[in-house]
Each structure stands twice: as C-alpha cells, then as structure tokens.
Amino acid sequence: MKHSVVIATKDRAALLDGALASLRGQENAPEFELVVVDNGSTDATPEIARKHAASYVFVAEPNRGKARNAGIDRADGDVIAFVDDDIIAPPHFLAEHARAHEAEVFPLAVSGPIINVPDATHRPEPTVANFSRAFFVTCNVSVRATSLRAVGGFDESFDLYGWEDTELGTRLR
C-alpha cells in the first residue's frame, strides 16, 4: 500500500527542510511520496521541496483547506498522511501509520501523538497525554485516500486556524 505525506507550508523553508529530512530518513517505511503544498511562500520553499525530491504544488491563495485539498489531488498514495512543516518525524513514523492501516480491522483514520518541544534535541517519549481521539489534527494523522475523496476533502470556506481539521474529522466520523 503506497502512502503519500502531504505538508502545507508558507514561508517556513528552514523548518520544512528539517521536516522533510526526518521523513526521508524513515526506517522500515512503506513505499511513500512527499507532497509539499506551498500556500504562497516568498522564501526558498520550492528549492527545499526539490532538494528532498518532493512533489511541489503552489496555491497562491493562503488557505489551509485549499492547500491540503491540492495535496490530496496531487497524492498518488492509497493512504494520505498529513503533517505540519515544523515536525520532526521519529524514525518509524510511517511504518507505524502503515502498520495501523494494514491491521485486520483497519481504522478510518490513524492519529499519532503530538508533542510540542522547544527544538529537535528535546524528544521525550509520548504519553497518553499526547494523544487525542476527540480531534482530527493534521500534524500527525493519516486517512485512506478513498475516504478523504468520498467526503470531499477539506472545507475551503474556513479561514481560521485549525477549524478545517476539526470539521473534516466530523464528516469522516
């Protein structure tokens, strides 16, 4: 099963470089592609995407829903994972998402832990406090592509941070 990792970004090339490097360094990962959706950057984002052999999509209007939908449109994977441009993925990030999707009774969405740290050198082990089954949070979540497309992807009318995630999660549920 092929996976696509979609990252929406705007003017955060240095952080994106670290995120893409951590994804390129995955261990025991399934076949995967990286899709960077640039939401109107004026920095080195296109060069960083090329450096990491990521597909690159430019969406001029700064709208996270439109950016993520453009990523869904570009993605070739059976499973689409969403991460933020400032994440540092642990070495088995994609392998664990794949394992969950390949389980005998597979979930509609796989949500991983979210740990806010001051920098990449502070990487504590996740605890139950780092997981949420209540919210669909696109800094560490993966969904079958057919399910995302069946519900029409992200609602592009949201212009406040994060609401497009919650609303999509509600429709998927």
N, C-alpha and C positions, 0 to 999 in steps of 0.2 A: 504494500500500500504506500503510495507516494504522498509525502507531506509538503505543504507549502508554508513558509513562515512569512507573514505579512507585517511590515513595520511602516506605520505612518510617521512622518517626521517633518519638521520645519525648522531650519536654521540651527541645527544641533549636530553638525558634522562630526565634531570630536567625540561626542557621546555615541553617535551612531557607529563610528569606527570601532569603538570598544564592544558594542553590542554585536555587530557583525562578526568581529574576530572571535567572540565567545561562541557564536553559532557555528562558525566554520570549524571550530575545534571540537565539535561534538564527538563523543565516543559511542560506538555501537548504535549509531543513528540509522534510522531507515533512510531510504532514498529521499532527498529533500531539495527544495529550491528556496532561494531567498528572493523576496519581492519587496523592494523599497518604494514607497509611495511618497513623493515629495510634495508637500502641501504648500508650495510657493516659496521655497528657500531661495536665499540670495548668497549662500555660502558655498562651501565645497561639497555639498551633499551628492551631486551627480558623480564626482570623482571618487568619493568614498564608496558609493554603490558599485561602480565599475571595478575598483580595487578588490572588492570581495566577490566579484562575479555575480552580483545580484541583478535581477531584472529591475529596471528603473521605469517608474511611471511618474509623470509630472501632472499635478492637478493644481491649476493656478488659483482657484478659489480656496481660501483657508477654511475648510470644513472637514472635520474628522470623519463624519459619516461618508461623505463623498470620497475621501481619500481611501478609507477602508473598503468601500464598495469597488473602487478602481482596482484595489489589490485583489479582491475576490475575483473580479473579471479577468485579471491577468494570471491568476494562480492556476496551475495545472494539477495540483495535488488532490487526492481523494479526501484528505484531511487538511484543514487550514488552521494554522496556529497564529494567534495574534500576540505580539509582544510590543513593548514600548521601545523607543530609541535609546533609552538610558539603562536598559537592563544588562546584566552580565549573567548569561545563562550558565548554570552548572554543567559539567561535562556530560551528564546523562539526561539532560533536559528533554531532548527529542526522543530518546529511547524510551523514557518513561511515559511520555504522551502516547507514543506508538503502542506500547505495551497495554495501556489502558483501553485504547481504541480497538485492539485486537482481542480483548477478553471475550470469553464465551458469551456473556451478556454485556454488550458494549454500551457505554453511555452516549447520550446525545452530545454532551459537552464534557470536556475534561478541564478542570480548573486546578492550577497548581498554586503553591504558596507564593505570597507576596511579602517580601522582606525589604523594608526601607533601611538603607545603610548610608553612612556618610561618604563612603568610597568603596572601591572594589576590593580593598585589602581587608575590610570587615565583612566576613561572610559566615555568620552564625548558622547553625543547623536550624531548619524550620521547626516550629512547634505548632500545636493546634491553633494557637492564636494567629497564625499566618495564613490560615485557610478560611474561605468563605463559601458556604453552599447557598447563601442567600442572594449573592450578587454575581452577575456575569461581568467579569472585569478583564478587559482585553490587554492587560500587561502580561498575562500568563493564562491563556485559555486556548483550547483547540476544539474544533467542531467539524463534523463531516461536511464537505462542500455541498453535497446534495441538500442537506438540511438548511444551510445558510441560503442557498438559492431558492429553496421552496418557500421560505418566509419573506423573500425579497431583500435580504441583506439589511444593512443599517438604514434607519430613517434619516434622511439627509436634511430634514427640517430643523433638527436640534442645532443650536449654536452655543450652548453652554457646555462646559467641560464635563464629560462623563455620562451624560444622560442617554446618549445614543447606545452605550453599552447596556445600561440597565433595561432600556426599552426593548432591545433586541433579545436579551435574555428572557424577558417576559414573554415575548412572542414565541421563542423557541420552547419555553416551558409549556 
